[in-house]
Amino acid sequence: MATVKLTPPQEPLSWKHTPEEIRDKTNEIIRDGRKFLDTIAALPEDKCSFDSVFRALALHDAEFDTISEPLSFYQNVSPDSKLRDASNDAEKLLRDFGIESSMRLDVFQALKRAEKNIRSGGVVLTPEEERLMEKMLLDGKRAGLDLSDTEREKLLETKKKLSETCLEFSKNFNEEKGTISFTKEELKGVPEDVISGYAKSTSVGGQPDKYAVTFKTPDIFPIFKFASNPLTRQLASEAYENRLTQNVPLLKKAIDLRWEIAKMLGYETWADYIVEVKMIKTSPNVMQFLDNLVKKMKVIGEKDRAALLKLKEEELGDKADGSE
């Protein structure tokens, strides 16, 4: 893997990759990453220390991410479909490698050997080093490395299924090309410079021309904000919220897979698994926090809603029921 400078000043990231370069670079860093992990796993017990294991892994992760993240970022921003597809393929490979790496029992055992040597040798770590060691060991347990071989294999397979499902879900978002059409009258209130950017279709039979509005933020959000016709705003909002119905079964699949993973790892819910490493720690704490927040914000929310309904009534000249 190419050496990356991790201290400032750093050169800016390069955004000149071709689809072939994205694929080649992805395969290269994954290949080099496996070799590096093999080296860590092969360390004899007396050579396992904070520097040789914990620090080495942390620095490698930082370097790996610096190289890999731009490769998978093109799928979100590039106008070139071939570049987006290559980037999407790269992310799938990187996700699979991430799962594979997190499930390396031999690397986890090297971490535990290093911890044993640190504790038995009375090595004094800085608070940051102590935190890094604790977190890496916890990550291994959360990855299922304390499970049996059969359970760990099943967990790995389930994690890969979840990764593929999430990747397909994201790709549908990035490749979404739906539209909703309105007449010029229905777009009343929307700025002319916004309307001029819509694709115009000429109608026949005396019907008014229509403008195709995509669900991209620069197109659809001005309608939410400026369209004076409440029906236009309602239709636009409903179409926007239903623009990715193909993701509904993927969402259900992801929820089911998350539940399976949580159960395999000994957690009551996926939420308990996720928040364990966060400040709030447990899902009951989350629910308590949200319930308290609702109680405090409900009065303010109802007051704001009443003010908005009054404004709507004044603008429309009739009674607004707040159903929009």
C-alpha positions in Angstrom: 0.0 0.0 0.0 1.3 3.4 -0.9 2.6 5.5 2.0 0.2 8.3 3.0 1.4 11.3 4.9 -0.7 11.5 8.1 0.8 14.7 9.5 0.2 18.2 8.0 0.8 19.7 5.6 -0.8 17.1 3.4 -1.4 17.1 -0.3 -5.0 17.5 -1.5 -6.9 14.4 -2.5 -6.8 13.4 -6.1 -10.1 13.2 -8.0 -8.7 12.1 -11.4 -9.4 8.3 -11.1 -10.7 6.3 -14.1 -13.0 3.4 -13.5 -10.1 1.0 -14.2 -7.9 2.8 -11.7 -10.6 2.6 -9.0 -10.9 -1.1 -9.5 -7.1 -1.7 -9.6 -6.4 0.5 -6.6 -9.2 -1.1 -4.5 -7.8 -4.6 -5.2 -4.3 -3.4 -4.4 -5.1 -1.9 -1.0 -7.2 -4.9 -0.1 -4.3 -7.3 -1.1 -1.8 -5.2 0.9 -4.2 -5.0 3.8 -4.5 -8.8 4.0 -0.7 -9.1 4.0 -0.4 -6.6 6.8 -2.9 -8.4 9.0 -1.2 -11.7 8.3 2.0 -10.1 9.6 0.3 -8.9 12.8 -1.3 -12.3 13.3 2.1 -14.1 12.9 3.8 -12.1 15.7 5.2 -14.4 18.4 3.8 -13.8 21.9 7.0 -12.1 23.2 6.9 -9.6 20.3 3.3 -8.5 20.9 3.3 -5.0 22.4 1.3 -1.8 22.2 3.5 -0.4 19.5 3.8 -3.6 17.4 0.1 -4.4 17.6 -2.3 -1.7 18.8 -0.4 1.3 17.4 0.5 -0.5 14.2 -3.1 -1.5 13.5 -4.4 2.0 14.2 -1.9 3.7 11.9 -2.7 1.1 9.2 -6.4 1.8 9.5 -5.9 5.5 9.1 -3.7 5.0 6.0 -6.2 2.5 4.5 -9.1 4.8 5.0 -7.3 7.8 3.5 -6.7 5.8 0.3 -10.0 3.9 0.2 -12.6 6.5 1.0 -12.2 8.7 -2.1 -12.5 5.5 -4.2 -16.0 4.8 -2.9 -17.1 8.5 -2.8 -17.4 8.8 -6.6 -20.7 6.9 -6.5 -22.3 9.8 -4.6 -21.1 12.7 -6.7 -19.8 11.7 -10.2 -21.9 12.5 -13.3 -20.2 9.6 -15.1 -22.2 6.4 -14.7 -19.2 4.2 -15.4 -17.3 5.9 -12.6 -20.2 5.6 -10.2 -20.6 1.9 -11.0 -16.8 1.3 -10.5 -17.0 3.2 -7.2 -20.1 1.2 -6.1 -18.2 -2.0 -6.9 -15.2 -0.7 -4.9 -17.4 0.0 -1.9 -18.8 -3.6 -2.0 -15.3 -5.0 -2.0 -14.2 -2.6 0.8 -17.2 -3.5 2.9 -16.6 -7.2 2.5 -12.9 -6.7 3.4 -13.9 -4.7 6.4 -16.1 -7.5 7.6 -13.5 -10.0 6.9 -10.8 -8.0 8.8 -13.1 -7.5 11.8 -13.6 -11.3 12.0 -9.9 -12.2 11.9 -9.6 -14.4 15.0 -5.8 -14.6 14.6 -5.5 -10.8 14.7 -7.8 -10.6 17.8 -5.6 -13.2 19.5 -2.5 -11.0 18.8 -4.4 -8.1 20.4 -5.0 -10.2 23.5 -1.4 -11.4 23.6 -0.3 -7.7 23.5 -2.7 -6.8 26.3 -1.4 -9.6 28.4 2.2 -8.5 28.0 1.3 -4.9 28.7 -0.6 -5.8 32.0 2.0 -8.4 33.2 4.9 -6.1 32.3 3.5 -3.2 34.2 3.7 -1.0 31.1 2.2 2.5 31.7 0.1 3.7 28.9 -1.2 7.2 28.3 -5.0 7.7 28.7 -5.3 7.8 24.9 -3.4 4.6 24.5 -5.4 2.9 27.2 -8.6 4.0 25.5 -7.4 2.7 22.1 -6.5 -0.7 23.6 -9.8 -1.1 25.4 -11.8 -0.1 22.3 -9.9 -2.5 19.9 -10.5 -5.4 22.3 -14.2 -4.4 22.7 -14.5 -4.2 18.9 -13.2 -7.8 18.6 -15.8 -9.0 21.1 -18.6 -7.1 19.3 -17.4 -8.7 16.1 -18.2 -12.1 17.5 -14.6 -13.3 17.9 -15.5 -14.9 21.2 -18.1 -17.2 19.4 -17.5 -20.7 18.3 -16.2 -21.4 14.8 -19.6 -22.4 13.5 -21.4 -19.4 15.1 -18.7 -17.0 13.8 -19.0 -18.3 10.3 -22.8 -17.8 10.4 -22.3 -14.3 11.7 -19.8 -13.4 8.9 -22.3 -14.6 6.3 -25.1 -12.6 7.8 -23.0 -9.5 8.0 -22.1 -9.7 4.4 -25.7 -10.1 3.5 -26.5 -7.0 5.5 -23.7 -5.1 3.8 -24.9 -6.1 0.3 -28.5 -5.1 1.2 -27.4 -1.7 2.5 -25.2 -1.1 -0.5 -28.1 -1.8 -2.9 -30.3 0.5 -0.8 -27.8 3.3 -1.2 -27.3 2.7 -4.9 -31.0 3.0 -5.5 -30.9 6.4 -3.8 -27.9 7.5 -6.0 -29.5 6.3 -9.2 -33.0 7.5 -8.6 -34.3 9.4 -11.7 -38.1 9.9 -11.0 -40.0 13.1 -11.8 -43.4 14.7 -11.2 -45.0 17.2 -13.6 -46.8 20.4 -13.0 -48.2 23.2 -15.2 -47.0 26.8 -14.9 -50.1 27.7 -13.0 -49.6 24.9 -10.5 -46.0 26.2 -10.0 -47.2 29.7 -9.1 -44.9 31.2 -6.4 -41.9 29.2 -7.4 -39.1 31.5 -8.6 -38.7 31.8 -12.4 -35.0 31.0 -12.3 -35.9 27.6 -10.7 -38.7 26.9 -13.2 -36.4 27.6 -16.1 -34.3 24.7 -15.0 -37.1 22.2 -15.3 -37.5 20.1 -18.4 -40.5 21.5 -20.3 -42.9 19.3 -22.3 -45.3 20.8 -24.9 -48.8 19.5 -24.5 -51.3 18.9 -27.3 -55.0 19.5 -27.7 -55.0 22.8 -26.0 -53.7 21.5 -22.7 -51.1 23.6 -20.8 -47.4 22.8 -21.1 -46.0 20.9 -18.2 -42.6 21.0 -16.4 -40.9 17.8 -15.2 -39.5 18.3 -11.6 -36.9 15.8 -10.5 -36.7 14.7 -6.8 -33.2 16.2 -6.5 -33.0 18.9 -3.8 -32.4 21.9 -6.1 -35.6 21.0 -8.0 -38.1 19.7 -5.5 -37.3 21.8 -2.4 -38.2 25.2 -3.9 -41.7 23.7 -4.5 -42.1 22.8 -0.8 -40.9 26.3 0.1 -42.4 28.6 -2.5 -45.4 27.0 -4.3 -48.5 29.0 -3.2 -50.9 26.2 -4.3 -51.3 23.8 -1.3 -52.3 20.9 -3.6 -49.0 21.3 -5.5 -47.0 21.2 -2.3 -49.0 18.1 -1.2 -48.6 16.2 -4.5 -44.9 17.1 -4.6 -44.4 16.0 -1.0 -46.2 12.7 -1.5 -44.3 11.9 -4.7 -41.0 12.8 -3.0 -41.7 10.5 0.0 -42.7 7.6 -2.3 -39.9 8.0 -4.8 -38.0 4.9 -3.7 -40.7 2.2 -3.1 -38.2 -0.4 -4.3 -36.3 0.2 -1.1 -39.1 -0.9 1.2 -38.4 -4.7 0.9 -34.6 -3.9 1.3 -35.3 -2.0 4.5 -37.3 -4.9 5.9 -34.6 -7.3 4.9 -31.9 -5.1 6.6 -34.0 -4.8 9.8 -34.4 -8.6 9.9 -30.6 -9.2 9.3 -29.8 -6.6 12.0 -32.0 -8.4 14.5 -30.3 -11.8 13.6 -26.8 -10.2 14.2 -27.8 -8.7 17.5 -29.2 -12.0 18.7 -26.1 -13.9 17.6 -23.9 -11.5 19.6 -26.1 -11.7 22.7 -27.9 -8.4 22.5 -31.6 -7.9 23.0 -32.0 -5.6 20.0 -29.8 -4.0 17.3 -30.2 -0.7 19.2 -28.6 -2.2 22.2 -25.7 -3.3 20.1 -25.2 0.1 18.5 -25.5 2.3 21.6 -23.2 0.1 23.7 -20.2 2.1 22.6 -22.0 5.5 22.7 -22.5 7.8 25.7 -26.1 6.7 26.3 -25.1 3.0 26.5 -28.5 1.2 26.5 -31.7 1.4 24.5 -33.9 2.0 27.6 -31.8 5.1 28.2 -32.5 6.2 24.6 -36.2 5.8 25.0 -36.2 7.7 28.3 -34.2 10.5 26.7 -36.6 10.7 23.7 -39.7 10.5 26.0 -38.4 13.4 28.1 -37.6 15.4 24.9 -41.1 14.9 23.5 -42.7 16.1 26.7 -40.5 19.3 26.7 -40.9 20.0 23.0 -44.6 19.1 22.5 -45.9 22.4 23.8 -43.5 24.4 21.7 -44.4 22.3 18.6 -48.1 22.8 19.1 -47.5 26.6 19.4 -45.5 26.7 16.2 -48.1 24.6 14.3 -50.9 27.0 15.4 -48.8 29.9 14.2 -48.2 28.3 10.8 -51.9 27.3 10.4 -52.9 30.9 11.1 -50.4 32.2 8.5 -51.7 29.6 6.0 -55.3 30.7 6.7 -54.4 34.4 6.1 -52.6 33.6 2.8 -55.3 31.3 1.4 -58.2 33.3 2.6 -60.1 30.4 4.0 -59.9 28.0 6.9 -56.8 25.8 7.0 -57.2 22.5 8.7 -53.5 21.6 8.9 -54.0 18.4 6.9 -51.3 19.3 4.4 
